[in-house]
Amino acid sequence: MQVDSPEKIRNLAVAGHNDTGKTTLVSALLYAGGATDKLGRVEDHNTVTDFDVEETERGISIGLAAAFVPWQEVKVNLVDCPGYGIFFTETLSALRACDAALICVNAVSGIEVTTEKVWSAAAQMDLPVLIHLTRMDRERADFARMVESLAETWGREVVPVQLPIGSEAGFTGVVDLVHRKAWSFTAGGNGKGKAIDIPADMADAVEEWRNKLIEAVAETDDMLMERFFEAGTLDEPELARGLRKAVARRLVFPVSASSAATGIGPSALLDSIVDAAPSPLDRGSFPATNVGGDPVEIDTGADGPVAALVFKTLQDPFSGKISILRVVRGTLTADGPLWNPRLEDTEKVPGLLQVQGKQTTKIGKLVAGDIGGIAKLKQTLSGDTLCAKDQPVKLAWFDVPEAAMAFAIEPKSKGDEEKVGEALHRLMEEDVALHTGRDPETHEWLLSGTGQRHAEIAVSKLKHRFNVEVILHPPKVPYRETILRPADGHGRHKKQTGGRGQFADCRIKMEPMERGGDFEFVDEIFGGSIPQTYRPAVAKGIEEARLRGYLAGFKVVDFRIRLVDGQYHDVDSSEMAFKIAGSLAFKDAMQRAGATILEPMMKVEIAASEEFTGDIISDLSQRRGRPQGMDSKNGTQVITAVAPMSEMLDYAPSLRAMTQGRGSFHMEVSHYEEVPKQVQQKLIEERQREREEEG
């Protein structure tokens, strides 16, 4: 579908918790809009947006996928996001590229962990939010209860724009409150509604909720408020225009509903998206920085020099690399190279693609606001900007979270090291949360990610896509070392070998910093006790020593070094000598600074029936966990806790056993805490044994 104006585009990230039916909803929208000739189903492994082998085999979304629906002469771009927390970077990528979030909420279970994370991320990016209640045909699905819960959690700006006709198994359609239209759907049909009269028994409820919607919209605009006071209402065009403007400004969050699996509601949702979701022009500007790193706002119009954000990279062993991008400004064509500010180099554009899941077709141009693809870019990665060389900018991305867990991997077949390295490099291009590299101490090849499942899926991708098999060793917990009190340190390196000797002497003051402070080096030498040329060598020696650790070989963090004094020799001093002296001073200070070991603590949220809460809390206590609270959400007990990562590595099978497979949990790195002394001693002894075995 060729679009010539940003006004004819809507970009939505379809996001929310796992098992809210996001992929099914996208499939239903594609079917209702005629983009597909049948309804794709997750259980049938034929959805447009779950096309990876790992997704079809596991029945879950792993990476984001882009698709589009033509509707009312508008191109509705939908970016289907994974619901599992370990893949949340995919959701962040989609949110950054889109103009609004369509947050899916299960009409039975309500707001869940990832739902809240999506809401918070959208708020941080200042993105409008549309809320969609899914699975309305399920038992205990309750529209009114959900709307009340949403408003209590996210504010009175949450207002329905649709009401359901019927409930649970009797859910047959929706009423459009903006246009006072009722739509009936055939279960198992094509998702297109048939206009009917508003049911008589709903007339009062429709007027009540429509008046609430009118009041909510009128409150967002002085002219509408004045009109509302004069007439006591807003007419349909005023309400429609005011709603779209209010949604774009994050002053109203409209709520709609459907049962995508049965085909009830999709066309009405598409109508609502076209009416209420902002176009790229409604967004107004896109955050960016200039060459000097200063913040700027990029206009989102079709005029001006082109600027596009690559937000996803797909790797296929057969078709190669495809870069999915959103054009932010200007019109993108394939008639010339584009500038990549990160690379400070150009990339040739062999052709533009329209993207429908994994299927692509050639297209002549992409106007501002549109989403498409470019095949076979050589060096461009996710998060990169492609722009005009004479007006370079860097479009805003997001800070990719640090890896939570690291595993050692080795090829099953000797001689496959190079193949493994190449395959991992391609996976990292596709998944920004995946990291690989050599452990500088053990020389093991490490695979780091957001959790054990993340790493296991990466290993499976290596096998299925690249025919490379590896062995995955137990995860490495990223322990750290730090200090508890200030201390002085003295490092003196003196060696005489007959010719030119080696001499360096330095004195430092070491002091603790706040958690997360990492390492800071401050040069406080006044005068020439150590020449300026040698002082960076002291810092480098300390940096290398802290990476090797002091107690058990873990990186030392959260401390500051002040270089206060020293001595040098005109002939025998050198950078190498001062580097050694710096490391000696570091070790000397560590002896008196109260060295201790820190461990990563996980913020854990566990959902299960009340009957299992006793066992769960008891198990957490055995894992050195600390329950933080308990809340009841829609009949489910949600326990929040803080627990050491080292004790939670095997939690998934344990929770399944405790709850008969009915419990779920989400965890993420929260902060670092000091390891209890008895556990520290075990860690030190284990590392000592490992070193002895390594020789």
C-alpha positions as CSV (number, residue, x, y, z in Angstrom):
1,M,0.0,0.0,0.0
2,Q,1.6,3.2,-1.2
3,V,0.9,6.2,1.1
4,D,1.6,9.7,0.0
5,S,0.8,11.7,3.2
6,P,1.6,11.2,6.9
7,E,-2.0,12.1,7.6
8,K,-3.0,8.7,6.1
9,I,-0.8,6.7,8.5
10,R,-1.4,5.3,12.1
11,N,1.5,3.6,13.9
12,L,0.6,1.5,16.9
13,A,2.7,-0.8,19.1
14,V,0.4,-3.6,20.2
15,A,1.8,-4.4,23.6
16,G,0.9,-5.9,27.0
17,H,1.3,-8.9,29.2
18,N,1.7,-12.4,27.8
19,D,-1.4,-14.3,27.1
20,T,-3.6,-11.2,26.4
21,G,-4.0,-12.3,22.8
22,K,-2.0,-9.6,21.1
23,T,-0.9,-11.7,18.2
24,T,-4.4,-13.1,17.7
25,L,-5.7,-9.5,17.7
26,V,-3.3,-8.4,15.1
27,S,-4.2,-11.5,13.0
28,A,-7.9,-10.6,13.3
29,L,-7.3,-7.0,12.3
30,L,-5.3,-8.1,9.2
31,Y,-8.2,-10.5,8.3
32,A,-10.9,-7.9,8.8
33,G,-9.0,-5.4,6.7
34,G,-8.4,-7.8,3.9
35,A,-4.7,-7.9,4.3
36,T,-4.9,-11.7,4.7
37,D,-7.5,-14.2,3.3
38,K,-7.9,-16.1,6.6
39,L,-7.6,-15.7,10.3
40,G,-4.2,-16.8,11.5
41,R,-4.1,-18.6,14.8
42,V,-1.3,-19.1,17.2
43,E,-2.2,-22.7,17.8
44,D,-2.2,-23.3,14.0
45,H,1.3,-21.7,13.7
46,N,0.2,-19.5,10.8
47,T,0.0,-16.0,12.2
48,V,1.6,-13.2,10.2
49,T,3.6,-11.8,13.1
50,D,4.8,-15.0,14.8
51,F,6.9,-16.4,12.0
52,D,10.1,-17.4,13.7
53,V,10.6,-21.2,14.2
54,E,11.0,-20.6,17.9
55,E,7.8,-18.6,18.1
56,T,5.7,-21.2,16.2
57,E,7.1,-24.1,18.2
58,R,6.7,-22.4,21.6
59,G,3.5,-20.6,20.9
60,I,4.8,-17.3,22.2
61,S,6.1,-14.1,20.6
62,I,9.8,-13.6,21.0
63,G,10.6,-10.6,18.8
64,L,8.6,-7.7,17.5
65,A,7.0,-8.0,14.1
66,A,5.6,-5.3,11.8
67,A,2.4,-5.6,9.7
68,F,-0.1,-3.2,8.2
69,V,-3.8,-3.0,7.4
70,P,-5.4,-0.8,4.8
71,W,-8.6,0.7,6.4
72,Q,-10.7,3.7,5.2
73,E,-7.8,4.8,2.9
74,V,-5.5,4.8,5.9
75,K,-2.5,2.6,6.4
76,V,-2.6,1.2,9.9
77,N,0.9,0.0,10.8
78,L,0.8,-2.5,13.7
79,V,3.9,-3.6,15.5
80,D,3.2,-6.8,17.5
81,C,5.3,-6.9,20.7
82,P,6.2,-9.9,22.9
83,G,4.4,-10.1,26.3
84,Y,7.1,-11.9,28.3
85,G,9.2,-9.6,30.5
86,I,12.5,-11.1,29.3
87,F,11.8,-9.7,25.8
88,F,10.8,-6.2,26.9
89,T,13.5,-4.5,24.9
90,E,11.5,-5.5,21.8
91,T,8.6,-3.6,23.2
92,L,10.8,-0.6,23.9
93,S,12.0,-0.7,20.3
94,A,8.4,-0.7,19.1
95,L,7.3,2.1,21.4
96,R,10.2,4.3,20.2
97,A,9.2,3.8,16.6
98,C,5.4,4.2,16.9
99,D,3.1,7.1,17.6
100,A,0.9,5.4,20.1
101,A,0.7,2.2,22.2
102,L,-2.3,-0.1,21.9
103,I,-2.1,-1.7,25.3
104,C,-4.0,-5.0,25.4
105,V,-5.5,-6.0,28.8
106,N,-7.0,-9.4,29.4
107,A,-10.7,-8.8,30.3
108,V,-10.5,-11.6,32.9
109,S,-7.1,-11.1,34.6
110,G,-6.8,-7.3,34.2
111,I,-3.6,-5.3,34.6
112,E,-0.5,-7.5,34.9
113,V,3.2,-6.9,35.3
114,T,4.2,-6.3,31.7
115,T,1.1,-4.2,31.2
116,E,2.3,-1.8,33.9
117,K,5.8,-1.7,32.4
118,V,4.3,-0.8,29.0
119,W,2.2,2.0,30.6
120,S,5.3,3.4,32.3
121,A,7.5,3.2,29.2
122,A,4.9,4.9,27.1
123,A,4.6,7.7,29.7
124,Q,8.4,8.2,29.8
125,M,8.4,8.5,26.0
126,D,5.3,10.8,26.1
127,L,3.4,8.4,23.9
128,P,-0.4,8.4,23.6
129,V,-2.1,5.2,24.8
130,L,-5.2,3.4,23.6
131,I,-6.5,0.5,25.8
132,H,-8.1,-2.6,24.4
133,L,-9.8,-5.3,26.5
134,T,-9.2,-8.7,24.9
135,R,-10.9,-12.1,25.4
136,M,-14.3,-10.6,26.1
137,D,-15.9,-13.9,25.3
138,R,-14.2,-15.7,28.2
139,E,-15.9,-16.7,31.4
140,R,-15.6,-14.0,34.1
141,A,-14.7,-11.3,31.5
142,D,-16.3,-8.2,32.9
143,F,-16.1,-4.9,31.0
144,A,-17.4,-2.6,33.8
145,R,-15.1,-4.1,36.4
146,M,-12.1,-3.8,34.1
147,V,-12.9,-0.1,33.3
148,E,-13.2,0.6,37.0
149,S,-9.9,-1.1,37.7
150,L,-8.2,0.7,34.9
151,A,-9.4,4.1,36.1
152,E,-8.4,3.4,39.7
153,T,-4.9,2.4,38.5
154,W,-4.3,4.9,35.7
155,G,-6.6,7.8,36.4
156,R,-10.1,9.1,35.5
157,E,-8.7,9.9,32.0
158,V,-9.4,6.3,31.2
159,V,-12.7,6.4,29.4
160,P,-14.6,3.9,27.2
161,V,-15.3,4.7,23.5
162,Q,-17.1,1.4,23.1
163,L,-19.5,-0.7,25.1
164,P,-19.9,-4.4,24.7
165,I,-23.1,-6.0,23.5
166,G,-23.6,-9.0,25.7
167,S,-21.0,-10.6,28.0
168,E,-18.9,-13.7,28.2
169,A,-20.2,-16.4,25.7
170,G,-23.0,-14.0,24.8
171,F,-20.6,-11.2,23.6
172,T,-21.8,-10.4,20.1
173,G,-20.8,-6.9,19.3
174,V,-20.0,-3.4,20.4
175,V,-21.6,0.1,20.5
176,D,-19.5,3.0,19.2
177,L,-20.1,5.8,21.7
178,V,-18.6,8.5,19.5
179,H,-20.8,7.9,16.5
180,R,-23.7,6.2,18.3
181,K,-23.5,3.1,16.1
182,A,-23.9,-0.5,17.1
183,W,-22.1,-3.3,15.3
184,S,-23.0,-7.0,15.4
185,F,-20.5,-9.7,14.5
186,T,-20.8,-13.3,13.5
187,A,-18.7,-15.6,15.7
188,G,-16.1,-17.3,13.5
189,G,-16.7,-14.7,10.7
190,N,-14.3,-12.3,9.0
191,G,-14.3,-9.7,11.7
192,K,-16.4,-7.2,9.9
193,G,-19.4,-5.8,11.7
194,K,-22.9,-5.4,10.6
195,A,-24.7,-2.1,11.5
196,I,-27.7,-2.7,13.8
197,D,-29.8,-0.6,16.1
198,I,-28.5,0.1,19.5
199,P,-30.2,-2.6,21.7
200,A,-33.1,-1.1,23.6
201,D,-31.8,-2.4,27.0
202,M,-28.6,-0.6,26.4
203,A,-30.0,2.8,25.5
204,D,-29.6,4.3,29.0
205,A,-26.1,2.9,29.5
206,V,-25.0,4.2,26.1
207,E,-26.2,7.7,26.9
208,E,-24.6,7.7,30.4
209,W,-21.2,6.5,29.1
210,R,-21.4,8.8,26.1
211,N,-22.0,11.8,28.3
212,K,-19.0,10.7,30.4
213,L,-16.9,10.6,27.3
214,I,-18.1,14.0,26.2
215,E,-17.3,15.6,29.6
216,A,-13.8,14.0,29.6
217,V,-13.0,15.3,26.1
218,A,-14.5,18.8,26.8
219,E,-12.3,19.2,29.9
220,T,-9.2,18.9,27.7
221,D,-9.9,22.0,25.6
222,D,-11.1,25.5,26.5
223,M,-13.1,26.0,23.3
224,L,-14.8,22.6,23.7
225,M,-15.5,23.3,27.4
226,E,-17.2,26.6,26.4
227,R,-19.2,24.9,23.8
228,F,-20.2,22.2,26.3
229,F,-21.4,24.8,28.8
230,E,-23.4,26.6,26.1
231,A,-25.1,23.5,24.5
232,G,-24.9,21.0,27.3
233,T,-23.2,18.5,24.9
234,L,-20.8,18.2,21.9
235,D,-22.0,17.2,18.5
236,E,-20.5,14.2,16.8
237,P,-17.8,16.0,14.7
238,E,-16.7,18.1,17.7
239,L,-16.5,15.0,19.9
240,A,-14.5,13.1,17.2
241,R,-12.0,15.9,16.6
242,G,-11.7,16.6,20.3
243,L,-11.1,13.0,21.2
244,R,-8.3,12.6,18.7
245,K,-6.6,15.7,19.9
246,A,-7.0,14.7,23.6
247,V,-5.6,11.2,22.9
248,A,-2.6,12.7,21.1
249,R,-1.9,15.0,24.2
250,R,-2.3,12.0,26.6
251,L,-5.3,13.7,28.2
252,V,-7.7,10.8,27.4
253,F,-7.0,7.1,27.2
254,P,-9.9,5.4,25.2
255,V,-11.0,1.9,26.0
256,S,-12.4,-0.5,23.4
257,A,-13.1,-4.3,23.5
258,S,-13.1,-7.4,21.3
259,S,-12.9,-11.1,21.1
260,A,-10.3,-11.5,18.3
261,A,-10.3,-15.3,18.3
262,T,-14.0,-15.4,17.5
263,G,-13.9,-12.4,15.2
264,I,-16.1,-10.1,17.3
265,G,-15.0,-6.5,17.3
266,P,-12.0,-6.2,14.9
267,S,-13.5,-3.8,12.3
268,A,-14.9,-1.6,15.1
269,L,-11.4,-1.4,16.6
270,L,-10.0,-0.4,13.2
271,D,-12.6,2.4,13.0
272,S,-11.6,3.6,16.5
273,I,-7.9,3.5,15.6
274,V,-8.4,5.6,12.5
275,D,-10.6,8.1,14.4
276,A,-8.7,8.4,17.7
277,A,-5.1,7.4,17.2
278,P,-2.7,10.2,16.3
279,S,-1.1,10.4,12.9
280,P,2.6,11.1,12.6
281,L,1.7,14.8,12.0
282,D,-0.4,14.9,15.2
283,R,2.8,13.8,17.0
284,G,4.4,17.0,15.9
285,S,8.1,16.3,16.6
286,F,10.5,13.4,17.4
287,P,13.3,13.6,19.9
288,A,16.8,13.6,18.6
289,T,20.3,15.1,19.1
290,N,22.5,17.0,16.7
291,V,26.1,16.3,15.8
292,G,27.3,18.0,19.0
293,G,25.0,15.8,21.1
294,D,22.6,18.7,22.0
295,P,18.8,17.8,22.1
296,V,16.7,18.9,19.1
297,E,13.2,18.2,18.0
298,I,12.7,16.8,14.5
299,D,9.6,17.8,12.6
300,T,7.6,14.8,11.4
301,G,6.5,16.2,8.1
302,A,7.1,14.8,4.6
303,D,9.1,17.9,3.6
304,G,12.7,18.4,4.6
305,P,15.8,16.2,4.6
306,V,15.1,12.6,5.3
307,A,15.7,11.0,8.7
308,A,14.7,7.4,9.6
309,L,15.1,5.2,12.7
310,V,16.1,1.5,12.3
311,F,14.2,-0.2,15.1
312,K,14.5,-3.9,14.3
313,T,16.9,-6.1,12.4
314,L,15.8,-9.4,11.0
315,Q,18.3,-12.1,10.2
316,D,17.4,-15.0,7.8
317,P,19.9,-17.6,6.7
318,F,18.3,-17.5,3.2
319,S,17.1,-14.0,2.5
320,G,19.7,-12.3,4.5
321,K,19.4,-9.1,6.6
322,I,16.4,-6.8,6.6
323,S,16.4,-3.5,8.5
324,I,12.9,-2.4,9.7
325,L,12.7,1.3,10.0
326,R,10.3,4.2,10.6
327,V,10.7,7.3,8.5
328,V,10.6,10.3,10.8
329,R,11.1,13.1,8.4
330,G,11.1,13.6,4.6
331,T,10.5,11.0,2.0
332,L,12.7,8.0,1.7
333,T,13.6,6.7,-1.8
334,A,16.2,4.3,-3.1
335,D,17.9,6.8,-5.4
336,G,21.0,7.5,-3.2
337,P,23.1,6.6,-0.2
338,L,22.1,7.5,3.4
339,W,24.3,8.8,6.2
340,N,24.7,6.7,9.4
341,P,26.0,9.1,12.1
342,R,27.1,6.3,14.4
343,L,29.3,4.9,11.7
344,E,30.2,8.3,10.2
345,D,29.8,6.6,6.9
346,T,27.2,6.1,4.1
347,E,25.0,3.1,3.4
348,K,23.7,2.2,0.0
349,V,20.0,1.7,-0.3
350,P,19.4,-1.1,-2.8
351,G,15.6,-0.9,-2.5
352,L,12.7,-0.2,-0.2
353,L,10.3,-2.9,1.1
354,Q,6.8,-3.0,2.4
355,V,6.8,-5.4,5.4
356,Q,4.0,-7.8,6.3
357,G,5.6,-10.0,9.0
358,K,8.3,-11.9,7.2
359,Q,6.9,-11.2,3.8
360,T,8.2,-8.2,1.9
361,T,7.3,-6.5,-1.4
362,K,9.2,-3.8,-3.2
363,I,7.8,-0.2,-2.9
364,G,8.9,3.0,-4.5
365,K,9.0,5.3,-1.5
366,L,8.2,5.6,2.2
367,V,6.9,9.0,3.3
368,A,7.4,10.5,6.8
369,G,5.7,8.4,9.4
370,D,5.6,5.2,7.4
371,I,7.2,1.9,8.4
372,G,9.0,-0.3,6.0
373,G,12.3,-2.1,5.4
374,I,15.6,-2.1,3.6
375,A,17.4,-5.3,2.7
376,K,21.1,-6.0,3.0
377,L,22.4,-2.9,4.7
378,K,26.0,-3.8,5.6
379,Q,26.7,-2.1,8.9
380,T,23.6,-0.5,10.2
381,L,22.1,-1.9,13.4
382,S,19.0,-1.5,15.4
383,G,18.9,2.0,17.0
384,D,20.8,3.6,14.2
385,T,19.7,6.7,12.3
386,L,19.8,6.9,8.5
387,C,19.6,10.5,7.3
388,A,20.8,13.1,4.8
389,K,24.6,13.6,5.1
390,D,24.3,17.4,4.8
391,Q,21.9,17.6,7.8
392,P,22.9,14.8,10.1
393,V,20.9,14.0,13.3
394,K,20.7,11.1,15.7
395,L,17.1,10.1,16.4
396,A,16.3,9.1,20.0
397,W,16.7,5.4,21.0
398,F,16.6,4.0,24.5
399,D,19.1,2.7,27.0
400,V,19.3,-1.1,26.5
401,P,19.2,-2.7,30.0
402,E,22.4,-4.6,31.1
403,A,22.3,-8.3,30.8
404,A,20.9,-10.0,33.9
405,M,22.5,-13.4,33.5
406,A,25.6,-14.8,31.7
407,F,26.1,-18.4,30.5
408,A,29.3,-20.1,29.2
409,I,28.9,-21.7,25.8
410,E,31.1,-24.0,23.8
411,P,30.6,-25.6,20.4
412,K,29.6,-29.2,20.3
413,S,32.0,-29.9,17.4
414,K,35.6,-28.8,17.6
415,G,36.6,-26.4,15.0
416,D,33.2,-24.6,15.0
417,E,34.4,-21.6,17.0
418,E,34.4,-19.4,14.0
419,K,30.9,-20.5,12.9
420,V,29.6,-19.9,16.4
421,G,31.1,-16.4,16.5
422,E,29.6,-15.5,13.2
423,A,26.1,-16.8,14.1
424,L,26.1,-15.1,17.5
425,H,27.1,-11.8,15.8
426,R,24.0,-12.1,13.6
427,L,21.8,-12.9,16.5
428,M,23.0,-9.9,18.4
429,E,22.2,-7.7,15.4
430,E,18.6,-9.0,15.7
431,D,18.3,-9.0,19.5
432,V,19.6,-5.9,21.2
433,A,19.3,-7.5,24.6
434,L,21.7,-10.3,23.7
435,H,25.4,-9.9,24.4
436,T,28.4,-12.2,23.8
437,G,32.1,-12.0,24.4
438,R,35.1,-13.6,26.1
439,D,35.5,-13.7,29.8
440,P,38.9,-11.9,30.3
441,E,39.7,-14.1,33.2
442,T,38.4,-17.6,32.3
443,H,38.6,-17.0,28.5
444,E,35.2,-18.7,28.2
445,W,32.8,-17.6,25.5
446,L,29.9,-16.0,27.3
447,L,26.3,-15.6,26.2
448,S,24.4,-12.9,28.3
449,G,20.8,-12.1,28.3
450,T,17.7,-11.2,30.3
451,G,17.3,-14.7,31.8
452,Q,17.8,-18.4,31.3
453,R,14.9,-18.8,28.8
454,H,16.4,-15.9,26.7
455,A,19.7,-17.7,26.5
456,E,18.1,-21.1,25.8
457,I,16.1,-19.6,22.9
458,A,19.3,-18.0,21.5
459,V,20.9,-21.5,21.6
460,S,18.0,-23.0,19.8
461,K,18.1,-20.3,17.1
462,L,21.8,-21.1,16.5
463,K,20.8,-24.7,15.8
464,H,17.7,-24.1,13.7
465,R,18.9,-21.1,11.7
466,F,22.6,-21.5,11.4
467,N,23.1,-25.2,11.9
468,V,25.4,-24.6,14.8
469,E,25.1,-26.5,18.1
470,V,26.6,-25.3,21.4
471,I,26.6,-26.5,24.9
472,L,25.2,-24.1,27.5
473,H,26.8,-24.1,30.9
474,P,25.2,-22.9,34.1
475,P,24.6,-19.2,34.4
476,K,27.3,-16.9,35.9
477,V,25.9,-14.6,38.5
478,P,27.4,-11.2,38.1
479,Y,28.8,-10.7,41.6
480,R,30.7,-7.5,42.4
481,E,33.2,-6.5,45.1
482,T,33.2,-3.1,46.8
483,I,34.6,-1.4,49.9
484,L,32.9,-0.3,53.1
485,R,35.2,2.4,54.4
486,P,37.9,4.9,53.3
487,A,41.5,3.7,53.2
488,D,44.9,5.0,52.1
489,G,47.1,3.0,49.7
490,H,50.8,3.0,48.7
491,G,52.2,1.4,45.7
492,R,56.0,1.3,45.0
493,H,57.5,-0.5,42.1
494,K,61.3,-0.6,42.0
495,K,63.4,-3.0,39.9
496,Q,67.1,-2.8,39.0
497,T,68.4,-5.2,36.4
498,G,71.8,-3.7,35.6
499,G,70.8,-1.3,32.9
500,R,67.9,1.0,33.0
501,G,65.7,0.2,36.0
502,Q,62.0,0.6,36.8
503,F,60.8,3.0,39.4
504,A,57.4,4.4,40.3
505,D,55.8,5.4,43.5
506,C,52.2,6.6,44.1
507,R,50.0,7.3,47.1
508,I,46.2,7.1,46.8
509,K,43.1,7.7,49.0
510,M,40.2,5.2,48.4
511,E,36.7,6.0,49.4
512,P,33.2,4.4,48.9
513,M,30.7,5.7,46.5
514,E,26.9,5.2,46.2
515,R,25.7,2.0,44.6
516,G,25.9,2.3,40.9
517,G,28.8,4.7,41.0
518,D,31.2,2.2,39.5
519,F,34.7,3.8,39.5
520,E,36.0,7.3,39.5
521,F,39.6,8.5,39.4
522,V,40.5,12.0,40.6
523,D,43.9,13.5,40.1
524,E,44.7,15.7,43.1
525,I,48.4,16.1,42.7
526,F,49.6,19.7,42.8
527,G,53.1,20.2,41.5
528,G,55.4,17.6,40.0
529,S,55.7,14.7,42.4
530,I,54.4,12.6,39.5
531,P,54.6,14.1,36.0
532,Q,51.3,14.6,34.2
533,T,52.3,12.1,31.5
534,Y,52.5,9.2,34.0
535,R,49.2,9.9,36.0
536,P,46.9,8.2,33.4
537,A,49.1,5.1,33.8
538,V,48.2,5.0,37.5
539,A,44.5,5.1,36.7
540,K,45.0,2.4,34.1
541,G,46.8,0.1,36.6
542,I,44.0,0.6,39.1
543,E,41.3,0.0,36.4
544,E,42.9,-3.3,35.4
545,A,43.4,-4.4,39.0
546,R,39.8,-3.7,39.9
547,L,38.6,-5.8,37.0
548,R,40.6,-8.7,38.4
549,G,38.9,-8.3,41.7
550,Y,40.4,-8.6,45.2
551,L,38.5,-11.2,47.3
552,A,37.1,-13.6,44.7
553,G,38.0,-12.3,41.3
554,F,34.8,-10.2,40.8
555,K,35.0,-6.6,39.5
556,V,35.4,-4.0,42.2
557,V,32.8,-1.2,42.0
558,D,31.4,1.9,43.7
559,F,34.6,3.5,44.8
560,R,36.6,6.6,44.1
561,I,40.4,6.9,44.0
562,R,42.2,10.2,44.7
563,L,45.8,10.3,43.5
564,V,47.5,12.5,46.1
565,D,51.3,12.0,46.0
566,G,54.1,10.0,44.6
567,Q,57.7,10.0,43.4
568,Y,59.4,9.4,40.0
569,H,62.9,9.0,38.6
570,D,64.1,11.0,35.6
571,V,65.6,7.8,34.0
572,D,63.9,4.8,35.5
573,S,60.3,5.9,35.5
574,S,57.9,4.8,32.8
575,E,54.2,4.4,32.1
576,M,54.5,0.7,32.7
577,A,56.2,1.3,36.0
578,F,53.4,3.6,37.2
579,K,50.8,1.3,35.9
580,I,52.2,-1.5,38.2
581,A,52.5,1.0,41.1
582,G,48.9,1.9,40.6
583,S,47.8,-1.7,40.9
584,L,50.0,-2.2,44.0
585,A,48.5,0.9,45.6
586,F,45.0,-0.4,44.9
587,K,45.7,-3.8,46.5
588,D,47.3,-2.1,49.5
589,A,44.2,0.1,50.1
590,M,41.8,-2.8,49.6
591,Q,43.5,-4.6,52.6
592,R,42.1,-1.8,54.9
593,A,39.0,-0.7,53.1
594,G,36.7,-3.4,54.3
595,A,36.4,-5.3,51.0
596,T,33.1,-7.2,50.6
597,I,31.1,-9.0,47.9
598,L,27.9,-7.7,46.4
599,E,25.2,-9.8,44.7
600,P,22.4,-8.8,42.3
601,M,19.0,-8.8,43.9
602,M,15.9,-9.5,41.8
603,K,12.6,-7.8,42.1
604,V,10.2,-10.7,41.9
605,E,6.4,-10.6,41.3
606,I,4.6,-14.0,41.6
607,A,0.9,-14.6,40.7
608,A,-0.9,-17.6,42.0
609,S,-4.0,-18.8,43.7
610,E,-4.4,-18.0,47.4
611,E,-4.1,-21.7,48.4
612,F,-0.4,-21.7,47.3
613,T,0.8,-18.5,49.0
614,G,2.0,-20.2,52.1
615,D,4.3,-22.6,50.2
616,I,5.5,-19.7,48.0
617,I,6.4,-17.5,50.9
618,S,8.1,-20.4,52.7
619,D,10.1,-21.2,49.6
620,L,11.2,-17.6,49.2
621,S,12.5,-17.5,52.7
622,Q,14.6,-20.5,52.1
623,R,16.0,-18.7,49.1
624,R,17.0,-15.7,51.3
625,G,14.1,-13.8,49.8
626,R,12.2,-11.0,51.5
627,P,8.5,-10.7,50.8
628,Q,7.6,-7.0,50.2
629,G,3.8,-7.2,50.0
630,M,0.8,-9.1,48.8
631,D,-2.2,-7.9,46.8
632,S,-5.3,-9.5,45.3
633,K,-5.9,-8.8,41.6
634,N,-9.0,-10.3,40.0
635,G,-9.0,-13.4,42.3
636,T,-5.3,-14.0,42.1
637,Q,-2.8,-13.3,44.9
638,V,0.2,-11.3,43.7
639,I,3.3,-11.6,45.9
640,T,6.1,-9.1,45.5
641,A,9.6,-9.9,46.9
642,V,13.3,-9.2,46.7
643,A,15.6,-12.2,46.4
644,P,19.2,-12.9,45.4
645,M,19.7,-13.9,41.7
646,S,21.8,-16.8,42.7
647,E,18.9,-18.4,44.6
648,M,16.3,-17.8,41.8
649,L,18.1,-19.5,38.9
650,D,15.9,-22.6,39.2
651,Y,12.7,-20.9,40.3
652,A,10.6,-21.6,37.2
653,P,10.4,-25.4,37.7
654,S,10.1,-25.0,41.4
655,L,7.1,-22.6,41.1
656,R,5.5,-25.0,38.6
657,A,5.8,-27.8,41.1
658,M,4.4,-25.7,44.0
659,T,1.4,-24.4,42.0
660,Q,0.6,-27.4,39.8
661,G,1.6,-25.4,36.9
662,R,-0.8,-22.5,37.6
663,G,1.6,-20.0,39.0
664,S,3.5,-17.4,37.0
665,F,6.3,-15.0,37.9
666,H,8.3,-12.1,36.5
667,M,11.6,-10.9,37.8
668,E,14.2,-8.3,36.9
669,V,17.4,-7.0,38.4
670,S,16.6,-4.4,41.1
671,H,19.9,-3.5,42.9
672,Y,23.0,-4.9,44.6
673,E,23.3,-5.9,48.2
674,E,26.2,-7.2,50.4
675,V,26.4,-11.0,50.5
676,P,26.1,-12.6,54.0
677,K,29.5,-13.4,55.4
678,Q,29.0,-17.2,55.4
679,V,28.0,-17.1,51.8
680,Q,30.9,-14.9,50.9
681,Q,33.3,-17.4,52.4
682,K,31.9,-20.1,50.2
683,L,32.2,-18.0,47.1
684,I,35.8,-17.2,47.9
685,E,36.6,-20.9,48.5
686,E,34.9,-21.9,45.3
687,R,36.8,-19.3,43.2
688,Q,40.0,-20.5,44.8
689,R,39.3,-24.1,43.9
690,E,38.4,-23.0,40.3
691,R,41.8,-21.2,40.0
692,E,43.7,-24.2,41.3
693,E,41.9,-26.5,38.9
694,E,42.7,-24.2,36.0
695,G,46.4,-24.3,37.1
